[in-house]
């Protein structure tokens, strides 16, 4: 056996006197399939020693990735190495594998690839309409002061790309503009502090001078 396989045998995982690397790999895959809960080391060995085409189909249907007290399939979670995904799903640990998991050391090997690993950890391009709706609803119920601007811009951009703006029009996703410095002092301004309002209750900043005293203006 190779050194890694010999180590597995020495640890008593397989009570065999001799085996090839391929045999060890198949036995480890069987072990993972039978009891994935405590087999992170076995998964790591497989990912490090074999190309994705030899294990992707075998692991794709197994829930072995820990996330917030659950074991999920790779395709049910997102790849945490993408900064854009971390912005979109900020404070949503359930979207990623656990930070303390030993699998973090091979997360790069588990990420989605159209041809090599179609069942891998999801990429930014795989954000679904349901994901967008989930994040938008979370923003809708959040304190406006606690909503990162880059997250808000990104989710609205995704909503536009996926033709969902009408669907989300009743959610408070648009921050109101504060009073512009050049606005006439004798006129009142509708929003004295920043609010989050829905699309039907705001106008473009191009209409600020005309409507700012009576209607909310979007930043």
WOWO-V637785 format. One record per backbone hydrogen bond with DSSP energy under -1.0 kcal/mol. CO is the residue of the C=O (numbers start at 1). NH is the residue of the N-H. Records with the same first field share a line. If there is no record, write none. Layout:
# WOWO-V637785
CO=NH / NH
This chain:
# WOWO-V637785
2=6
3=7
4=8
5=9
6=10
7=11
8=13
9=12
14=16
20=24
21=25
22=26
23=27
24=28
25=29
26=30
27=31
28=32
29=33
30=34
31=35
36=39
39=43
40=44
41=45
42=46
43=47
44=48
45=49
46=50
51=54
52=55 / 56
55=59
56=60
59=62
62=64
65=72
66=98
67=70
70=67
72=64 / 65
73=76
74=77
77=122
79=82
82=86
83=87
84=88
85=89
87=90
89=92
92=95
93=96
95=78
98=101
101=104
102=105
103=106
104=107
107=110
110=121
113=117
117=113 / 120
121=112
122=79
123=126
124=127
128=132
129=133
130=134
131=135
132=136
133=137
134=138
135=139
136=140
137=141
139=142
143=146
144=147
148=152
149=153
150=154
151=155
152=156
153=157
154=158
155=159
156=160
157=161
158=162
159=164
160=163
164=168
166=169
168=171
171=173
174=197
175=219
180=183
184=187
195=176
197=174
198=201
203=218
204=207
205=208
207=211
208=212
211=214 / 215
212=190
216=203
217=177
